[in-house]
Amino acid sequence: MAHPSTFVTLVITVLVVGVIVPGADAKPRAFFVFGDSLVDSGNNNYLATTARADSPPYGIDYPTRRPTGRFSNGLNIPDLISQRLGAKSVLPYLSPELRGDKLLLGANFASAGIGILNDTGAQFLNIIRMYRQLDYFEEYQRRLTSQIGAARTMTLVNQALVLITVGGNDFVNNYYLVPFSARSRQYTLQDYVKILIIEYRKLLERLYDRGARRVLVTGTGPLGCVPAELAMRGTNGGCSAELQRAAALYNPQLQHMIQGLNKKIGRDVFIAANTARMHFNFINNPRAYGFTTSQIACCGQGPYNGIGLCTPLSNLCLNRNSYAFWDSFHPSEKANKLIVEQIMSGSTKYMNPMNLSTILALDAST
């Protein structure tokens, strides 16, 4: 599963950031989601894979009180962004319900366990790797074209919001998955990070070539500070130094690559969410954000509840709002809400070159 790559602090500002909801006659802009388990809304339910969240207690705080395939006790980040767009949550691309008018809302292509590289998450077997998610995006456009025509389809895609969250698994489920992993024998950490950035750039360029014009790109959180890594690699309650070093190398290079892409294109297509910087506030002072702990997962077992999967037999906390982490890798719904507040209203220190409220306001005026 993925690390909590988009863990974010609530910015205390005096900004009143309203939900920009379309008028009664207008349709909300479409929303497309790509990436890993932080943003998967149930695609893996339809696949023969161990990377699943379709059994209790997942979904215990979801409106239906049932598991949906989201790696959360309730709503995930795409759900909460959809609310800000004044829209219903977009369906997983593999859902048989995604047809007809529902195609106009967009689609979620994310799949738990995947990374930037094709060999990341190999232990999960049948997952939708990034190249395949982009293949599905092209297939989606063909399906929509047959319904509303090529011109309207491209307009919908050009005006859509896109979220992509990928990269953490390339460290936790590849380079550092086992001691002396194949990738760690092949590359130094510095060279591995460079390979990831080169491959990520290709993915973003392909998104742009397929019509995406507003793309939120999240970095990784402090990889070494999630409950799973505290349990396996942490020292005296401290974060894993190796994984922290990986995040410290990767995130600045990702932001630099995004700035270079925007410069090449000549407009701000890609928006960098500096999730590592945002997350440190939770790690350092969880109580300031209403959490009793940012180390122990709500659901799990072993040290920090960080060992293994969240299952009906796991330890389960009573008050999910007190925990920054829902399971060994993923944020709780309350944390996701704080993340989306930051995506909406964060300063350029966190959202560069602009936050989502600014994007929505700019796009509404054009």
Secondary structure as the mmCIF struct_conf table of DSSP 4:
data_model
#
loop_
_struct_conf.conf_type_id
_struct_conf.id
_struct_conf.beg_label_comp_id
_struct_conf.beg_label_asym_id
_struct_conf.beg_label_seq_id
_struct_conf.end_label_comp_id
_struct_conf.end_label_asym_id
_struct_conf.end_label_seq_id
TURN_TY1_P TURN_TY1_P1 SER A 5 THR A 6
HELX_LH_PP_P HELX_LH_PP_P1 THR A 9 VAL A 11
BEND BEND1 VAL A 14 VAL A 14
HELX_LH_PP_P HELX_LH_PP_P2 VAL A 21 GLY A 23
TURN_TY1_P TURN_TY1_P2 ALA A 24 ASP A 25
BEND BEND2 ALA A 26 ALA A 26
HELX_LH_PP_P HELX_LH_PP_P3 LYS A 27 ALA A 30
STRN STRN1 PHE A 31 GLY A 35
BEND BEND3 ASP A 36 ASP A 36
TURN_TY1_P TURN_TY1_P3 SER A 37 VAL A 39
BEND BEND4 GLY A 42 GLY A 42
HELX_RH_3T_P HELX_RH_3T_P1 ASN A 43 TYR A 46
BEND BEND5 LEU A 47 ALA A 48
STRN STRN2 THR A 49 THR A 49
BEND BEND6 THR A 50 THR A 50
BEND BEND7 SER A 55 SER A 55
TURN_TY1_P TURN_TY1_P4 PRO A 56 ASP A 61
BEND BEND8 TYR A 62 TYR A 62
TURN_TY1_P TURN_TY1_P5 PRO A 63 THR A 64
BEND BEND9 ARG A 65 ARG A 66
BEND BEND10 GLY A 69 GLY A 69
BEND BEND11 PHE A 71 GLY A 74
HELX_RH_AL_P HELX_RH_AL_P1 ILE A 77 ARG A 84
TURN_TY1_P TURN_TY1_P6 LEU A 85 GLY A 86
HELX_LH_PP_P HELX_LH_PP_P4 LYS A 88 LEU A 91
STRN STRN3 PRO A 92 PRO A 92
TURN_TY1_P TURN_TY1_P7 TYR A 93 LEU A 94
TURN_TY1_P TURN_TY1_P8 PRO A 96 GLU A 97
HELX_RH_3T_P HELX_RH_3T_P2 GLY A 100 LEU A 105
STRN STRN4 GLY A 106 ASN A 108
TURN_TY1_P TURN_TY1_P9 ALA A 112 GLY A 113
BEND BEND12 ILE A 116 LEU A 117
TURN_TY1_P TURN_TY1_P10 ASN A 118 GLY A 121
HELX_RH_3T_P HELX_RH_3T_P3 ALA A 122 PHE A 124
STRN STRN5 LEU A 125 LEU A 125
BEND BEND13 ASN A 126 ASN A 126
HELX_RH_AL_P HELX_RH_AL_P2 MET A 130 ILE A 148
HELX_RH_AL_P HELX_RH_AL_P3 ALA A 150 GLN A 159
STRN STRN6 LEU A 161 THR A 165
BEND BEND14 GLY A 167 GLY A 167
TURN_TY1_P TURN_TY1_P11 GLY A 168 GLY A 168
HELX_RH_AL_P HELX_RH_AL_P4 ASN A 169 ASP A 170
HELX_RH_PI_P HELX_RH_PI_P1 PHE A 171 TYR A 175
TURN_TY1_P TURN_TY1_P12 TYR A 176 LEU A 177
BEND BEND15 VAL A 178 VAL A 178
TURN_TY1_P TURN_TY1_P13 PRO A 179 PHE A 180
HELX_RH_AL_P HELX_RH_AL_P5 ALA A 182 GLN A 186
BEND BEND16 TYR A 187 TYR A 187
HELX_RH_AL_P HELX_RH_AL_P6 LEU A 189 ASP A 209
TURN_TY1_P TURN_TY1_P14 ARG A 210 GLY A 211
STRN STRN7 VAL A 215 THR A 218
HELX_RH_3T_P HELX_RH_3T_P4 LEU A 223 CYS A 225
BEND BEND17 VAL A 226 VAL A 226
HELX_RH_AL_P HELX_RH_AL_P7 PRO A 227 MET A 232
TURN_TY1_P TURN_TY1_P15 ARG A 233 ARG A 233
STRN STRN8 THR A 235 THR A 235
TURN_TY1_P TURN_TY1_P16 ASN A 236 GLY A 237
STRN STRN9 GLY A 238 GLY A 238
HELX_LH_PP_P HELX_LH_PP_P5 CYS A 239 SER A 240
HELX_RH_AL_P HELX_RH_AL_P8 ALA A 241 ILE A 265
TURN_TY1_P TURN_TY1_P17 GLY A 266 GLY A 266
BEND BEND18 ARG A 267 ARG A 267
STRN STRN10 PHE A 270 ALA A 273
HELX_RH_AL_P HELX_RH_AL_P9 THR A 275 ASN A 284
HELX_RH_3T_P HELX_RH_3T_P5 PRO A 286 TYR A 289
TURN_TY1_P TURN_TY1_P18 GLY A 290 GLY A 290
BEND BEND19 THR A 292 THR A 292
STRN STRN11 THR A 293 THR A 293
BEND BEND20 SER A 294 ILE A 296
BEND BEND21 CYS A 298 CYS A 298
STRN STRN12 CYS A 299 GLY A 300
STRN STRN13 GLN A 301 GLN A 301
BEND BEND22 GLY A 302 GLY A 302
HELX_RH_3T_P HELX_RH_3T_P6 PRO A 303 ASN A 305
STRN STRN14 ILE A 307 ILE A 307
BEND BEND23 GLY A 308 GLY A 308
TURN_TY1_P TURN_TY1_P19 PRO A 312 LEU A 313
BEND BEND24 SER A 314 SER A 314
STRN STRN15 ASN A 315 LEU A 316
BEND BEND25 LEU A 318 LEU A 318
HELX_RH_3T_P HELX_RH_3T_P7 ARG A 320 SER A 322
STRN STRN16 TYR A 323 TYR A 323
BEND BEND26 ALA A 324 ALA A 324
STRN STRN17 PHE A 325 PHE A 325
BEND BEND27 TRP A 326 HIS A 330
STRN STRN18 PRO A 331 PRO A 331
HELX_RH_AL_P HELX_RH_AL_P10 GLU A 333 SER A 345
TURN_TY1_P TURN_TY1_P20 THR A 348 TYR A 350
STRN STRN19 MET A 351 ASN A 352
BEND BEND28 PRO A 353 PRO A 353
HELX_RH_AL_P HELX_RH_AL_P11 LEU A 356 ALA A 364
TURN_TY1_P TURN_TY1_P21 SER A 365 SER A 365
#
